[in-house]
Amino acid sequence: SKLFFAVKKPLMQDALDKGWPITRAMFLHYPDDPNAFSPEIKEQFLLGKNVLVCPVFERSAHSTRCYIPKGEWTHVFTGSKYGGEWIECPAPLGKPCVLTLPEAEEVAEIIRSELN
């Protein structure tokens, strides 16, 4: 799929070349941010450094609490912008809480088209 080539393939190349994991803990890219080490961060993860995923695991939940590191992060489905804050991220069924930095706008477009 388009998503594979836009996201996973470059991340797999990074894993091969640099030893970086494909899914990354927040503190890997934000080592100076104390919130990146918070025990409250349990399920959220980065895909590379430009895509933040905050999954929802509760059956009836339509949002999830997550930490958005500094930067201009945009929610893929709502277009809302966040940065350097804890938020209650909208995540209704079929529209997961995925945020991207400006460098990943192409990825955001692919995610929207694949999940609409």
N, CA, C and O atoms as CSV, one atom per row, in Angstrom:
chain,resi,resn,atom,element,x,y,z
A,1,SER,N,N,0.832,-1.193,0.000
A,1,SER,CA,C,0.000,0.000,0.000
A,1,SER,C,C,0.871,1.250,0.000
A,1,SER,O,O,2.082,1.180,0.209
A,2,LYS,N,N,0.237,2.387,-0.237
A,2,LYS,CA,C,0.950,3.662,-0.221
A,2,LYS,C,C,1.560,3.925,1.149
A,2,LYS,O,O,2.655,4.477,1.264
A,3,LEU,N,N,0.825,3.517,2.192
A,3,LEU,CA,C,1.292,3.744,3.554
A,3,LEU,C,C,2.598,3.006,3.824
A,3,LEU,O,O,3.484,3.528,4.499
A,4,PHE,N,N,2.712,1.807,3.301
A,4,PHE,CA,C,3.941,1.027,3.475
A,4,PHE,C,C,5.139,1.794,2.908
A,4,PHE,O,O,6.160,1.945,3.579
A,5,PHE,N,N,5.008,2.271,1.684
A,5,PHE,CA,C,6.120,2.948,1.040
A,5,PHE,C,C,6.405,4.321,1.653
A,5,PHE,O,O,7.557,4.754,1.681
A,6,ALA,N,N,5.373,5.006,2.143
A,6,ALA,CA,C,5.571,6.333,2.720
A,6,ALA,C,C,6.114,6.280,4.146
A,6,ALA,O,O,6.855,7.173,4.558
A,7,VAL,N,N,5.754,5.247,4.900
A,7,VAL,CA,C,6.122,5.192,6.313
A,7,VAL,C,C,7.061,4.030,6.621
A,7,VAL,O,O,8.189,4.239,7.067
A,8,LYS,N,N,6.608,2.843,6.388
A,8,LYS,CA,C,7.358,1.677,6.863
A,8,LYS,C,C,8.666,1.434,6.128
A,8,LYS,O,O,9.671,1.088,6.750
A,9,LYS,N,N,8.664,1.606,4.850
A,9,LYS,CA,C,9.895,1.319,4.107
A,9,LYS,C,C,11.051,2.216,4.559
A,9,LYS,O,O,12.136,1.699,4.825
A,10,PRO,N,N,10.865,3.547,4.657
A,10,PRO,CA,C,11.970,4.380,5.152
A,10,PRO,C,C,12.388,4.020,6.582
A,10,PRO,O,O,13.569,4.086,6.924
A,11,LEU,N,N,11.411,3.639,7.416
A,11,LEU,CA,C,11.738,3.263,8.788
A,11,LEU,C,C,12.518,1.954,8.835
A,11,LEU,O,O,13.415,1.791,9.662
A,12,MET,N,N,12.183,1.040,7.963
A,12,MET,CA,C,12.932,-0.216,7.897
A,12,MET,C,C,14.350,0.051,7.408
A,12,MET,O,O,15.290,-0.616,7.840
A,13,GLN,N,N,14.511,1.020,6.514
A,13,GLN,CA,C,15.857,1.376,6.059
A,13,GLN,C,C,16.663,1.990,7.204
A,13,GLN,O,O,17.849,1.696,7.360
A,14,ASP,N,N,16.013,2.850,8.010
A,14,ASP,CA,C,16.672,3.410,9.199
A,14,ASP,C,C,17.081,2.303,10.164
A,14,ASP,O,O,18.166,2.344,10.744
A,15,ALA,N,N,16.219,1.330,10.329
A,15,ALA,CA,C,16.531,0.209,11.224
A,15,ALA,C,C,17.753,-0.545,10.718
A,15,ALA,O,O,18.624,-0.928,11.498
A,16,LEU,N,N,17.807,-0.750,9.437
A,16,LEU,CA,C,18.931,-1.468,8.844
A,16,LEU,C,C,20.220,-0.645,8.918
A,16,LEU,O,O,21.266,-1.164,9.308
A,17,ASP,N,N,20.146,0.626,8.546
A,17,ASP,CA,C,21.338,1.471,8.475
A,17,ASP,C,C,21.830,1.963,9.837
A,17,ASP,O,O,23.034,2.015,10.089
A,18,LYS,N,N,20.879,2.325,10.720
A,18,LYS,CA,C,21.252,2.990,11.964
A,18,LYS,C,C,20.913,2.195,13.223
A,18,LYS,O,O,21.337,2.557,14.321
A,19,GLY,N,N,20.153,1.118,13.066
A,19,GLY,CA,C,19.749,0.343,14.239
A,19,GLY,C,C,18.584,0.949,15.007
A,19,GLY,O,O,18.300,0.531,16.129
A,20,TRP,N,N,17.903,1.933,14.413
A,20,TRP,CA,C,16.752,2.568,15.080
A,20,TRP,C,C,15.545,1.633,15.031
A,20,TRP,O,O,15.330,0.964,14.021
A,21,PRO,N,N,14.755,1.576,16.101
A,21,PRO,CA,C,13.509,0.792,16.044
A,21,PRO,C,C,12.476,1.500,15.156
A,21,PRO,O,O,12.529,2.716,14.971
A,22,ILE,N,N,11.558,0.735,14.623
A,22,ILE,CA,C,10.500,1.319,13.782
A,22,ILE,C,C,9.514,2.085,14.660
A,22,ILE,O,O,9.178,3.233,14.367
A,23,THR,N,N,9.052,1.451,15.735
A,23,THR,CA,C,8.217,2.147,16.710
A,23,THR,C,C,9.145,2.601,17.824
A,23,THR,O,O,9.971,1.833,18.318
A,24,ARG,N,N,8.997,3.851,18.207
A,24,ARG,CA,C,9.956,4.449,19.130
A,24,ARG,C,C,9.288,5.073,20.335
A,24,ARG,O,O,8.223,5.682,20.237
A,25,ALA,N,N,9.936,4.909,21.472
A,25,ALA,CA,C,9.484,5.576,22.691
A,25,ALA,C,C,9.726,7.076,22.551
A,25,ALA,O,O,10.624,7.503,21.826
A,26,MET,N,N,8.929,7.858,23.241
A,26,MET,CA,C,9.019,9.313,23.162
A,26,MET,C,C,10.411,9.818,23.540
A,26,MET,O,O,10.937,10.729,22.902
A,27,PHE,N,N,11.006,9.227,24.577
A,27,PHE,CA,C,12.282,9.743,25.076
A,27,PHE,C,C,13.434,9.566,24.086
A,27,PHE,O,O,14.478,10.201,24.234
A,28,LEU,N,N,13.255,8.719,23.089
A,28,LEU,CA,C,14.310,8.523,22.104
A,28,LEU,C,C,14.570,9.808,21.303
A,28,LEU,O,O,15.719,10.143,21.013
A,29,HIS,N,N,13.502,10.513,20.955
A,29,HIS,CA,C,13.649,11.756,20.193
A,29,HIS,C,C,13.510,13.009,21.065
A,29,HIS,O,O,13.806,14.116,20.617
A,30,TYR,N,N,13.063,12.831,22.305
A,30,TYR,CA,C,12.878,13.974,23.204
A,30,TYR,C,C,13.552,13.703,24.551
A,30,TYR,O,O,12.889,13.721,25.588
A,31,PRO,N,N,14.870,13.451,24.543
A,31,PRO,CA,C,15.559,13.088,25.785
A,31,PRO,C,C,15.624,14.216,26.815
A,31,PRO,O,O,15.839,13.942,27.996
A,32,ASP,N,N,15.447,15.467,26.408
A,32,ASP,CA,C,15.490,16.597,27.340
A,32,ASP,C,C,14.115,16.991,27.862
A,32,ASP,O,O,13.992,17.940,28.637
A,33,ASP,N,N,13.091,16.274,27.444
A,33,ASP,CA,C,11.715,16.567,27.858
A,33,ASP,C,C,11.321,15.598,28.967
A,33,ASP,O,O,11.143,14.410,28.699
A,34,PRO,N,N,11.178,16.071,30.208
A,34,PRO,CA,C,10.835,15.159,31.308
A,34,PRO,C,C,9.510,14.422,31.093
A,34,PRO,O,O,9.341,13.305,31.581
A,35,ASN,N,N,8.573,15.036,30.367
A,35,ASN,CA,C,7.297,14.365,30.107
A,35,ASN,C,C,7.466,13.130,29.222
A,35,ASN,O,O,6.642,12.217,29.271
A,36,ALA,N,N,8.515,13.098,28.424
A,36,ALA,CA,C,8.754,11.938,27.552
A,36,ALA,C,C,9.074,10.690,28.356
A,36,ALA,O,O,8.985,9.578,27.834
A,37,PHE,N,N,9.444,10.857,29.619
A,37,PHE,CA,C,9.772,9.740,30.510
A,37,PHE,C,C,8.634,9.427,31.481
A,37,PHE,O,O,8.775,8.559,32.343
A,38,SER,N,N,7.521,10.122,31.346
A,38,SER,CA,C,6.409,9.982,32.284
A,38,SER,C,C,5.847,8.566,32.305
A,38,SER,O,O,5.659,7.950,31.256
A,39,PRO,N,N,5.579,8.049,33.517
A,39,PRO,CA,C,4.936,6.723,33.582
A,39,PRO,C,C,3.509,6.736,33.026
A,39,PRO,O,O,2.933,5.677,32.774
A,40,GLU,N,N,2.933,7.941,32.831
A,40,GLU,CA,C,1.599,8.040,32.222
A,40,GLU,C,C,1.625,7.645,30.750
A,40,GLU,O,O,0.598,7.255,30.195
A,41,ILE,N,N,2.795,7.743,30.111
A,41,ILE,CA,C,2.905,7.367,28.704
A,41,ILE,C,C,3.082,5.859,28.656
A,41,ILE,O,O,4.152,5.332,28.960
A,42,LYS,N,N,2.022,5.181,28.270
A,42,LYS,CA,C,2.063,3.720,28.249
A,42,LYS,C,C,1.954,3.161,26.848
A,42,LYS,O,O,2.772,2.334,26.444
A,43,GLU,N,N,0.972,3.595,26.112
A,43,GLU,CA,C,0.724,3.009,24.794
A,43,GLU,C,C,1.173,3.868,23.636
A,43,GLU,O,O,1.407,3.339,22.549
A,44,GLN,N,N,1.305,5.169,23.818
A,44,GLN,CA,C,1.624,6.019,22.674
A,44,GLN,C,C,3.053,5.775,22.218
A,44,GLN,O,O,3.924,5.400,23.004
A,45,PHE,N,N,3.273,5.997,20.926
A,45,PHE,CA,C,4.600,5.760,20.358
A,45,PHE,C,C,4.785,6.618,19.110
A,45,PHE,O,O,3.824,7.144,18.547
A,46,LEU,N,N,6.024,6.745,18.701
A,46,LEU,CA,C,6.372,7.438,17.470
A,46,LEU,C,C,6.667,6.418,16.390
A,46,LEU,O,O,7.265,5.374,16.650
A,47,LEU,N,N,6.245,6.727,15.185
A,47,LEU,CA,C,6.681,5.987,13.995
A,47,LEU,C,C,7.707,6.903,13.356
A,47,LEU,O,O,7.353,7.893,12.715
A,48,GLY,N,N,8.964,6.576,13.528
A,48,GLY,CA,C,10.000,7.511,13.129
A,48,GLY,C,C,9.944,8.695,14.065
A,48,GLY,O,O,9.552,8.548,15.223
A,49,LYS,N,N,10.326,9.860,13.591
A,49,LYS,CA,C,10.272,11.042,14.456
A,49,LYS,C,C,9.147,12.003,14.103
A,49,LYS,O,O,8.951,13.002,14.796
A,50,ASN,N,N,8.397,11.718,13.026
A,50,ASN,CA,C,7.393,12.663,12.533
A,50,ASN,C,C,5.941,12.219,12.667
A,50,ASN,O,O,5.031,12.981,12.338
A,51,VAL,N,N,5.710,11.002,13.143
A,51,VAL,CA,C,4.341,10.495,13.278
A,51,VAL,C,C,4.153,9.984,14.703
A,51,VAL,O,O,4.893,9.113,15.159
A,52,LEU,N,N,3.160,10.528,15.402
A,52,LEU,CA,C,2.849,10.155,16.778
A,52,LEU,C,C,1.514,9.421,16.791
A,52,LEU,O,O,0.520,9.914,16.258
A,53,VAL,N,N,1.499,8.248,17.399
A,53,VAL,CA,C,0.295,7.424,17.463
A,53,VAL,C,C,-0.086,7.238,18.926
A,53,VAL,O,O,0.736,6.829,19.746
A,54,CYS,N,N,-1.344,7.544,19.243
A,54,CYS,CA,C,-1.872,7.376,20.600
A,54,CYS,C,C,-3.077,6.442,20.506
A,54,CYS,O,O,-4.206,6.905,20.345
A,55,PRO,N,N,-2.848,5.135,20.606
A,55,PRO,CA,C,-3.947,4.184,20.415
A,55,PRO,C,C,-4.961,4.197,21.557
A,55,PRO,O,O,-4.649,4.583,22.684
A,56,VAL,N,N,-6.164,3.771,21.243
A,56,VAL,CA,C,-7.247,3.624,22.220
A,56,VAL,C,C,-7.514,2.139,22.386
A,56,VAL,O,O,-7.731,1.426,21.406
A,57,PHE,N,N,-7.497,1.675,23.632
A,57,PHE,CA,C,-7.723,0.259,23.880
A,57,PHE,C,C,-9.011,-0.025,24.640
A,57,PHE,O,O,-9.390,-1.185,24.801
A,58,GLU,N,N,-9.686,1.016,25.106
A,58,GLU,CA,C,-10.949,0.827,25.809
A,58,GLU,C,C,-12.081,0.805,24.798
A,58,GLU,O,O,-12.187,1.691,23.950
A,59,ARG,N,N,-12.916,-0.202,24.891
A,59,ARG,CA,C,-13.977,-0.426,23.904
A,59,ARG,C,C,-14.882,0.776,23.679
A,59,ARG,O,O,-15.190,1.098,22.531
A,60,SER,N,N,-15.311,1.439,24.725
A,60,SER,CA,C,-16.280,2.531,24.560
A,60,SER,C,C,-15.626,3.913,24.492
A,60,SER,O,O,-16.336,4.914,24.392
A,61,ALA,N,N,-14.312,3.993,24.542
A,61,ALA,CA,C,-13.630,5.293,24.538
A,61,ALA,C,C,-13.615,5.912,23.134
A,61,ALA,O,O,-13.492,5.213,22.128
A,62,HIS,N,N,-13.743,7.223,23.102
A,62,HIS,CA,C,-13.700,7.976,21.845
A,62,HIS,C,C,-12.566,8.994,21.834
A,62,HIS,O,O,-12.465,9.832,20.938
A,63,SER,N,N,-11.715,8.896,22.858
A,63,SER,CA,C,-10.556,9.777,22.957
A,63,SER,C,C,-9.536,9.096,23.861
A,63,SER,O,O,-9.829,8.090,24.507
A,64,THR,N,N,-8.338,9.662,23.894
A,64,THR,CA,C,-7.291,9.118,24.745
A,64,THR,C,C,-6.393,10.252,25.226
A,64,THR,O,O,-6.133,11.206,24.493
A,65,ARG,N,N,-5.931,10.138,26.444
A,65,ARG,CA,C,-5.011,11.146,26.997
A,65,ARG,C,C,-3.605,10.827,26.507
A,65,ARG,O,O,-3.130,9.698,26.631
A,66,CYS,N,N,-2.947,11.843,25.947
A,66,CYS,CA,C,-1.577,11.619,25.475
A,66,CYS,C,C,-0.765,12.901,25.583
A,66,CYS,O,O,-1.297,14.007,25.680
A,67,TYR,N,N,0.520,12.704,25.562
A,67,TYR,CA,C,1.445,13.827,25.634
A,67,TYR,C,C,1.957,14.158,24.237
A,67,TYR,O,O,2.439,13.287,23.513
A,68,ILE,N,N,1.844,15.417,23.878
A,68,ILE,CA,C,2.321,15.886,22.575
A,68,ILE,C,C,3.596,16.683,22.844
A,68,ILE,O,O,3.545,17.714,23.515
A,69,PRO,N,N,4.731,16.224,22.336
A,69,PRO,CA,C,5.978,16.961,22.576
A,69,PRO,C,C,5.994,18.295,21.838
A,69,PRO,O,O,5.131,18.572,21.005
A,70,LYS,N,N,6.999,19.117,22.160
A,70,LYS,CA,C,7.127,20.414,21.487
A,70,LYS,C,C,7.221,20.216,19.979
A,70,LYS,O,O,7.763,19.222,19.497
A,71,GLY,N,N,6.692,21.165,19.266
A,71,GLY,CA,C,6.677,21.109,17.811
A,71,GLY,C,C,5.299,21.488,17.313
A,71,GLY,O,O,4.416,21.804,18.111
A,72,GLU,N,N,5.104,21.461,16.024
A,72,GLU,CA,C,3.803,21.793,15.434
A,72,GLU,C,C,3.137,20.506,14.975
A,72,GLU,O,O,3.157,20.169,13.792
A,73,TRP,N,N,2.549,19.796,15.924
A,73,TRP,CA,C,1.887,18.516,15.650
A,73,TRP,C,C,0.451,18.776,15.225
A,73,TRP,O,O,-0.257,19.561,15.857
A,74,THR,N,N,0.024,18.120,14.159
A,74,THR,CA,C,-1.335,18.281,13.632
A,74,THR,C,C,-2.054,16.948,13.673
A,74,THR,O,O,-1.538,15.933,13.205
A,75,HIS,N,N,-3.264,16.962,14.244
A,75,HIS,CA,C,-4.101,15.755,14.272
A,75,HIS,C,C,-4.507,15.451,12.832
A,75,HIS,O,O,-5.046,16.315,12.140
A,76,VAL,N,N,-4.254,14.250,12.392
A,76,VAL,CA,C,-4.484,13.864,10.997
A,76,VAL,C,C,-5.942,14.069,10.573
A,76,VAL,O,O,-6.197,14.461,9.435
A,77,PHE,N,N,-6.890,13.816,11.457
A,77,PHE,CA,C,-8.304,13.868,11.064
A,77,PHE,C,C,-9.007,15.172,11.417
A,77,PHE,O,O,-9.920,15.586,10.703
A,78,THR,N,N,-8.597,15.837,12.516
A,78,THR,CA,C,-9.296,17.064,12.902
A,78,THR,C,C,-8.590,18.322,12.419
A,78,THR,O,O,-9.211,19.377,12.298
A,79,GLY,N,N,-7.283,18.214,12.141
A,79,GLY,CA,C,-6.512,19.385,11.752
A,79,GLY,C,C,-6.093,20.253,12.924
A,79,GLY,O,O,-5.407,21.257,12.736
A,80,SER,N,N,-6.499,19.875,14.144
A,80,SER,CA,C,-6.112,20.643,15.331
A,80,SER,C,C,-4.605,20.556,15.538
A,80,SER,O,O,-3.984,19.529,15.266
A,81,LYS,N,N,-4.028,21.655,16.025
A,81,LYS,CA,C,-2.582,21.720,16.231
A,81,LYS,C,C,-2.266,21.737,17.719
A,81,LYS,O,O,-2.951,22.381,18.514
A,82,TYR,N,N,-1.213,21.014,18.074
A,82,TYR,CA,C,-0.798,20.896,19.462
A,82,TYR,C,C,0.720,20.925,19.536
A,82,TYR,O,O,1.411,20.805,18.524
A,83,GLY,N,N,1.220,21.086,20.749
A,83,GLY,CA,C,2.657,21.017,20.960
A,83,GLY,C,C,3.035,21.340,22.393
A,83,GLY,O,O,2.617,22.360,22.940
A,84,GLY,N,N,3.830,20.466,22.998
A,84,GLY,CA,C,4.309,20.679,24.354
A,84,GLY,C,C,3.224,20.636,25.403
A,84,GLY,O,O,3.233,21.440,26.335
A,85,GLU,N,N,2.283,19.706,25.267
A,85,GLU,CA,C,1.151,19.667,26.199
A,85,GLU,C,C,0.517,18.277,26.283
A,85,GLU,O,O,0.663,17.442,25.390
A,86,TRP,N,N,-0.185,18.068,27.385
A,86,TRP,CA,C,-1.020,16.876,27.536
A,86,TRP,C,C,-2.393,17.219,26.972
A,86,TRP,O,O,-2.919,18.301,27.231
A,87,ILE,N,N,-2.971,16.307,26.208
A,87,ILE,CA,C,-4.298,16.570,25.639
A,87,ILE,C,C,-5.178,15.332,25.777
A,87,ILE,O,O,-4.695,14.220,25.995
A,88,GLU,N,N,-6.460,15.556,25.646
A,88,GLU,CA,C,-7.425,14.472,25.475
A,88,GLU,C,C,-7.654,14.434,23.970
A,88,GLU,O,O,-8.379,15.265,23.422
A,89,CYS,N,N,-7.038,13.471,23.311
A,89,CYS,CA,C,-7.010,13.432,21.853
A,89,CYS,C,C,-8.233,12.712,21.289
A,89,CYS,O,O,-8.495,11.566,21.656
A,90,PRO,N,N,-8.985,13.369,20.401
A,90,PRO,CA,C,-10.138,12.725,19.785
A,90,PRO,C,C,-9.709,11.483,18.994
A,90,PRO,O,O,-8.742,11.508,18.233
A,91,ALA,N,N,-10.460,10.402,19.203
A,91,ALA,CA,C,-10.143,9.154,18.499
A,91,ALA,C,C,-11.395,8.299,18.357
A,91,ALA,O,O,-11.448,7.189,18.887
A,92,PRO,N,N,-12.407,8.803,17.647
A,92,PRO,CA,C,-13.596,7.973,17.448
A,92,PRO,C,C,-13.252,6.747,16.596
A,92,PRO,O,O,-12.238,6.726,15.897
A,93,LEU,N,N,-14.085,5.759,16.665
A,93,LEU,CA,C,-13.853,4.524,15.919
A,93,LEU,C,C,-13.564,4.825,14.450
A,93,LEU,O,O,-14.331,5.528,13.792
A,94,GLY,N,N,-12.465,4.296,13.944
A,94,GLY,CA,C,-12.089,4.494,12.550
A,94,GLY,C,C,-11.259,5.735,12.281
A,94,GLY,O,O,-10.770,5.920,11.167
A,95,LYS,N,N,-11.092,6.586,13.280
A,95,LYS,CA,C,-10.300,7.820,13.156
A,95,LYS,C,C,-9.330,7.892,14.335
A,95,LYS,O,O,-9.548,8.670,15.263
A,96,PRO,N,N,-8.277,7.103,14.310
A,96,PRO,CA,C,-7.371,7.027,15.460
A,96,PRO,C,C,-6.643,8.344,15.724
A,96,PRO,O,O,-6.554,9.210,14.855
A,97,CYS,N,N,-6.132,8.469,16.926
A,97,CYS,CA,C,-5.360,9.641,17.315
A,97,CYS,C,C,-3.962,9.502,16.725
A,97,CYS,O,O,-3.091,8.848,17.297
A,98,VAL,N,N,-3.770,10.124,15.586
A,98,VAL,CA,C,-2.478,10.140,14.899
A,98,VAL,C,C,-2.160,11.593,14.611
A,98,VAL,O,O,-2.979,12.325,14.056
A,99,LEU,N,N,-0.962,12.002,14.993
A,99,LEU,CA,C,-0.519,13.375,14.768
A,99,LEU,C,C,0.771,13.351,13.976
A,99,LEU,O,O,1.576,12.428,14.106
A,100,THR,N,N,0.962,14.364,13.158
A,100,THR,CA,C,2.169,14.430,12.344
A,100,THR,C,C,2.805,15.811,12.446
A,100,THR,O,O,2.131,16.810,12.696
A,101,LEU,N,N,4.100,15.840,12.249
A,101,LEU,CA,C,4.822,17.104,12.093
A,101,LEU,C,C,4.698,17.534,10.636
A,101,LEU,O,O,4.355,16.713,9.786
A,102,PRO,N,N,4.970,18.806,10.326
A,102,PRO,CA,C,4.828,19.283,8.939
A,102,PRO,C,C,5.600,18.441,7.921
A,102,PRO,O,O,5.161,18.303,6.780
A,103,GLU,N,N,6.741,17.879,8.319
A,103,GLU,CA,C,7.541,17.069,7.396
A,103,GLU,C,C,6.812,15.809,6.937
A,103,GLU,O,O,7.201,15.190,5.947
A,104,ALA,N,N,5.761,15.432,7.652
A,104,ALA,CA,C,5.052,14.190,7.331
A,104,ALA,C,C,3.668,14.447,6.755
A,104,ALA,O,O,2.784,13.600,6.887
A,105,GLU,N,N,3.458,15.587,6.122
A,105,GLU,CA,C,2.133,15.894,5.561
A,105,GLU,C,C,1.707,14.866,4.523
A,105,GLU,O,O,0.526,14.528,4.441
A,106,GLU,N,N,2.643,14.366,3.732
A,106,GLU,CA,C,2.306,13.325,2.748
A,106,GLU,C,C,1.773,12.070,3.446
A,106,GLU,O,O,0.823,11.443,2.977
A,107,VAL,N,N,2.390,11.720,4.555
A,107,VAL,CA,C,1.936,10.560,5.333
A,107,VAL,C,C,0.535,10.814,5.874
A,107,VAL,O,O,-0.318,9.929,5.829
A,108,ALA,N,N,0.295,12.018,6.384
A,108,ALA,CA,C,-1.032,12.371,6.898
A,108,ALA,C,C,-2.094,12.228,5.813
A,108,ALA,O,O,-3.179,11.704,6.069
A,109,GLU,N,N,-1.790,12.685,4.615
A,109,GLU,CA,C,-2.742,12.580,3.498
A,109,GLU,C,C,-3.032,11.114,3.167
A,109,GLU,O,O,-4.179,10.756,2.898
A,110,ILE,N,N,-2.016,10.280,3.184
A,110,ILE,CA,C,-2.209,8.857,2.890
A,110,ILE,C,C,-3.061,8.200,3.979
A,110,ILE,O,O,-3.958,7.414,3.677
A,111,ILE,N,N,-2.779,8.523,5.248
A,111,ILE,CA,C,-3.570,7.953,6.343
A,111,ILE,C,C,-5.031,8.347,6.191
A,111,ILE,O,O,-5.921,7.505,6.312
A,112,ARG,N,N,-5.280,9.632,5.925
A,112,ARG,CA,C,-6.669,10.089,5.750
A,112,ARG,C,C,-7.347,9.336,4.598
A,112,ARG,O,O,-8.488,8.896,4.736
A,113,SER,N,N,-6.659,9.187,3.478
A,113,SER,CA,C,-7.286,8.536,2.330
A,113,SER,C,C,-7.492,7.039,2.577
A,113,SER,O,O,-8.482,6.472,2.116
A,114,GLU,N,N,-6.583,6.401,3.290
A,114,GLU,CA,C,-6.716,4.964,3.548
A,114,GLU,C,C,-7.820,4.671,4.567
A,114,GLU,O,O,-8.440,3.609,4.519
A,115,LEU,N,N,-8.068,5.607,5.487
A,115,LEU,CA,C,-9.047,5.348,6.543
A,115,LEU,C,C,-10.387,6.050,6.330
A,115,LEU,O,O,-11.266,5.956,7.188
A,116,ASN,N,N,-10.562,6.740,5.227
A,116,ASN,CA,C,-11.859,7.359,4.936
A,116,ASN,C,C,-12.706,6.465,4.079
A,116,ASN,O,O,-13.832,6.825,3.736
